[in-house]
């Protein structure tokens, strides 16, 4: 049965009353399924979660609302691993269709068809491990059909459709700061404060389980997530996607796998196949540059300096400070 307190949890998250009943119903179906295998939410394994998702797909019940309900239940029940898995599936589902649309907008319908014709998007709920072969075929076609500049323009975009308003606070703090360097130092301090609070409370930070090693890494290097200025560039290093495993793993290949954020490619790092072009990492560059587009009031240039898809041990980006925007 659904754990006591879930409805109150949803109310605390400002979920509309009309949605709460539907969410509870979705969670009941989930609990009934895993209970039939003598498991509850506390000991539900990832394979069992994927089996449940496969059943939803088969029954045509794999709606975003159903997955969101189960994801929230996992968060409520202190199963961050399952929550992150579901959040990853939900957050990545629209990326390839949006990429197809942008390809058409930038290069024309014929080029778009040449790149994406014949590819069907896997149904919502498909595990990320099923995506890399499709991603490989798309980026291979893209590199064959488009120029390098066109590929880069297509890939470097806000495919998570994060509203620019999300960064209005950063923009205001930048405008109040005496210099860009001061702004970066203060942003780093605030990040450290937030991560320490996550560590203390056990709260997931975006899609990351926060560990002491993770916090110590961020404390020791401002480049991680925040960035430092080098001349007219801001150098920024991504945080690991799976800090809990990344900081204890010794195998270099598995460390790259635990570091990678992209669900469309990351399992290929673990398996060694397919060998996806590292140019796909300009999609991650588009995500990294977005706050700076807002802060500087114009699209900024970004370069991928290192990426785990290319065999590096981390992902590092260089954001060019627009002329006249240095403080």
N, C-alpha and C positions, 0 to 999 in steps of 0.2 A: 504493500500500500504506500501511498504518497506520504512522505515524512511530515509530521506535524510541524506547523509553522511556515510552510511554503507559501500559503496564501498571504500571510502577513508580510513575508519577505517581498512578495510581488507588490503588495500595496506600498511598502517602503520604497520600492523602485519606481513608484508613480505609474504603475501599469493600470490602464483603465479597467474599471470593474467588469465591463462586458468582455474583456480579453482574459481576465483571470480564470473564469470558468473553463474557457477553451484550453488554456495552458494546463490547468489541472487535469483536464480530460486527456490531453496528449501525454502527460507524465504518467497517468494511470496506465495507459496502453503500454508505455515503456516499462513500467514496473511489472506489469503482468507478463510481459515477454521475458524479461530477465529472470523473474521468479520461476518461470517454467523450466529454467535450467539450474534451479537451486542457487541463484545468485540474487543479491540485492545491489543497490547502488554503491554500498561501501566496498564490495569486492567484485564489482563488474569490471571485466577485463576489456581491453581495447578491441580484441577480436569479437567479443560478444556485442559490443557497441556497433561495430561494423556490420555484424549479422543483422542487428535490429534495423540499421539504416537500409540494408539490402531488402529487408522485408517491406519497409515503407515504400521503397522504389517499386517493388513488385506489385504492391497494392495501390499504387498511385497516390500515396499519402505522404509523399516526401516534400511537403510544402515548406517554405521558409518559416512559417509560423510554428509548425510542429517541431522543426529542428531548433528554433530559438527557445521554445518552451523547455525542451529537454536540456539544452545548454544552460539555461538559467537554473534548472533544477540541479545540474551537476555543480554549478557554482555554489548554490545554497548548501549542498551536501558536502562541500569541501572536497570535491574531486576536480582540482584544477587541470589535471591531465586530460580528462574527458571534455571539460569545458573548452580547453584550448583546441582540442581536436575538432570539435564541432564549430567553434568560432573560425578556425582556419578554413573549413569546408565552406561555410557561409560567406566569408569575406573574399574568397577566391573565385566563387562561382561565375561571376559576371565578367571577369577580366578578359577572357578570350573573345567573347562577343563584342565587348567595348573596343578591343584591339582591332577586330575586324572592321568595325564602323569607322574607327580613326584612320585605318589604312585607306578606306574608300574616300574619306574626306580629304586626305593629304595627297593621294596618288591617283585617284580615279577608280571608277567601278571595275574597269577591266583588270587593273593590277590587283585590286582587292580579290576579285574572283580567282585570279591566278594563284594567289597565296592561300586562300581559305576554301576554295571549292572542294566539296567532297568530304569535309570534316564535320562530324556531328559532335556537339558538346555532350559530354557525359552527363547523366541525370544528377540533379542535386542529391547529395548524400554519398556520391562516389568517393571512396577514399583517395586522398592526394596521391598515393602510390600508383594510381591508374593513369595519371596525367602526363608523366615525362615523355612517353613515346609520341603522344599527340603534339606536345610542345616542340619536341625535336623536329617533327615533320613540318610544323608551321614555320619555325625559325629558319630551317633549311630552305624552304621555298621563299621566304621573305628575303634572305640573303642572295638568292639566285635571281629573283624578279625585281628587286629594288636596288637603288644605289646605296652605298654605305650611309650617306647623309639622310636618305629617306628612311632607312631602317632605324637609324638613331632617333629621328624625329617622331616616328611612329611609336617607338618603345618608350621614349622619355615623356611620360604622361602620368596624370593623376588617375590611375585606373581603379583605385579604391573609392573614387568620387568623394573625397573628404572635402567638406565645405570650407571655403577660404575663411569664413567667419571663425572657424576653429582656432585660427592663429591670430585673431585680433588682439588677444592679450599679449602675445609675443611682440607684435608690431608696436603696441603702446609702450611696452617696456623698452624696446629698442629706441624709440623716439625720446624717451625720458633719460636714457643713459648718456653719459658724457662722451662715451666712445664705444666703438664696436667691441673692442677688447674688454671693456668694463661690462658690457652687456653679456658677452659670452661667459665671463667669470661668474656673474650673478645667476645666469641660467643654469650653469653647472652646479652651483651651490643649491639651487632650488630642486634640481633633479636628484642630487644626493639626498636631500632632506626627504623627498617623496619616496625614494627607494628604501630608505631606512625605515620609514613608516610602513611600507609594504612588508618589509622583513619582520617588523615587530608584530604586525597584525595578521600576517599570512595572506594578505590580499594579493591577487594577481595584478601585475603591472602590464596593461594591455594584454599581450598573449605570453607573458613571461612569468614563470615561477621565480620569485626573487630569493636568492641565496646570499649568504655572507660573502662568498667568493665573488659573486656578481657585484655586490655593493662595493667591495674592496677594489675591484677592477675599475669601476667607474670613478671612485674617489681618487685613484692613483693617476688617472689619465683623462684630462678634459676633452681629448679628441673623441672619446667614446660617447656617442649620441649627441653631445653638444657641439664640439668642434673648437678648433683654435685657428687664429688668423696667421697666415704666412704670406706676407706681401699683400697682393690683391686677391688672395684666395682664402677660402675657409676649408680646412681639412677636417673631415668628419668620418669617424669609424662607426659602423653599426654595432649594436649590442648583439650577443649571441641569441638565436631564437630559443634555444633550450638550455638556459644557464645551468639547470640542475644536473644535466649530463655533460655539458661541454667542459666544465671546469674540473671534472674528475676523470674524463676520458683521456687515455694516453695514445690511442691509435690515431695518427694524423688524418686518415680518411674519414673516420667516424667523427672526429672533431669538426671537420669541415661540414659534415652532414648535420651535426647538432647546431652548428653556427648558422646555416642557411635559413633564410626566412621564407623563401619562395616555394609554396606548395606545388607549383607547376613543374618544378625541376628537382627539388631537394632529394628525393629518394634515388635519383640517378647518381648522385654523389656516393651514396651508400652502396649501391649495386655495381657502380662502375660503368653502367650502360643505361640509356644511350649517352653518347658523348655530345651533350648539348652545347652549342656555341655560347661562349661567355658574353657575346654581344647582347644576349637576352637580359643581362644584368642592368642594362640601361632602363629597364622597367623599374628596378629598384632605385636607380638614380633619379627617376621622375618623382618617386615618393620622397626621397631625401631632399630634393631641392624645393619642394612645394612650400614649406614655411618661409623660405627666403624669397620666393616669388611674391609672397604677401608682404613680407617685411620691407622689401625694396620697391614694391609697387610696379614690378615689371618682371617678365620671365628671365631667369638667370641661366647662364651656361653651367653645365655640370659635366665632369669627366669621371669615369671609373678608373681609379688608380690600381685597385686590387680587388679581386673577387674570389670566393671559394670555388665558384664554378670553373674558374680558370686555373685552379690548383693552388691558389694562395691560401694563407691560413686565416684570413679575415677579409672583410669588404670595406674598402676605403674610397671615399669620394672627395672630389675637389670642386667647390662651388666658386665661381668667379664673381667677385664683388663688382657690380656695375659702375661704370665711370660716373663720378660725382656723388656716389652713395657712401663713400668711406667716411666714417666718423672718427 
